[in-house]
Amino acid sequence: MAALIEKEIGVKAELIEGAGGIYDIHADGKAVYLKSETGEFPTESSIIQELKALAG
């Protein structure tokens, strides 16, 4: 996912290891995706779409 974000958006993604199945994606201090709310892993395309929308 990090490599795809860098390729599609042009920013370097940072992985911060968590515990207990946490899979959250934040950009500019805002939650883009929280697995704890959906119970599912996001698709790569949905994350790229959300990040592009956030970037304007």
C-alpha atoms as one frame of an Amber mdcrd trajectory, in Angstrom:
protein
   0.000   0.000   0.000   2.809   2.435   0.889   4.483   1.965  -2.500   1.188
   2.528  -4.306   0.486   5.704  -2.326   3.921   7.035  -3.214   3.437   6.149
  -6.892  -0.116   7.502  -7.242  -0.042  10.495  -4.888   3.665  11.314  -4.800
   4.083  11.259  -1.032   6.032   8.881   1.142   3.824   6.804   3.442   5.002
   5.860   6.923   4.091   2.527   8.504   3.537   2.619  12.244   3.120  -0.854
  13.641   0.144  -1.441  15.901  -1.377  -4.377  17.730  -4.654  -6.233  17.769
  -5.464  -5.924  14.075  -5.307  -2.136  13.929  -5.240  -0.825  10.359  -5.773
   2.917  10.293  -4.767   5.369   7.598  -4.252   9.039   8.437  -3.193  11.971
   6.262  -2.444  15.474   7.491  -3.701  14.523  10.939  -7.079  13.351   9.616
  -8.424   9.803   9.666  -8.838   8.552   6.111  -9.727   4.964   7.031 -10.268
   3.158  10.323 -10.578  -0.621  10.215 -11.882  -0.462  13.779 -15.015   1.228
  12.393 -15.577  -0.982   9.335 -14.184  -4.319  10.488 -12.641  -4.804   7.043
  -9.418  -3.975   5.253  -9.771  -1.213   2.646  -9.209  -1.715  -1.055  -6.164
  -0.002  -2.497  -8.298   1.940  -4.955 -10.599   3.265  -2.223  -7.647   4.575
  -0.207  -6.069   6.230  -3.259  -9.435   7.839  -4.074  -9.821   9.152  -0.497
  -6.274  10.547  -0.460  -6.732  12.270  -3.826  -9.983  13.826  -2.593  -8.241
  15.050   0.555  -5.433  16.590  -1.516  -7.996  18.556  -3.501
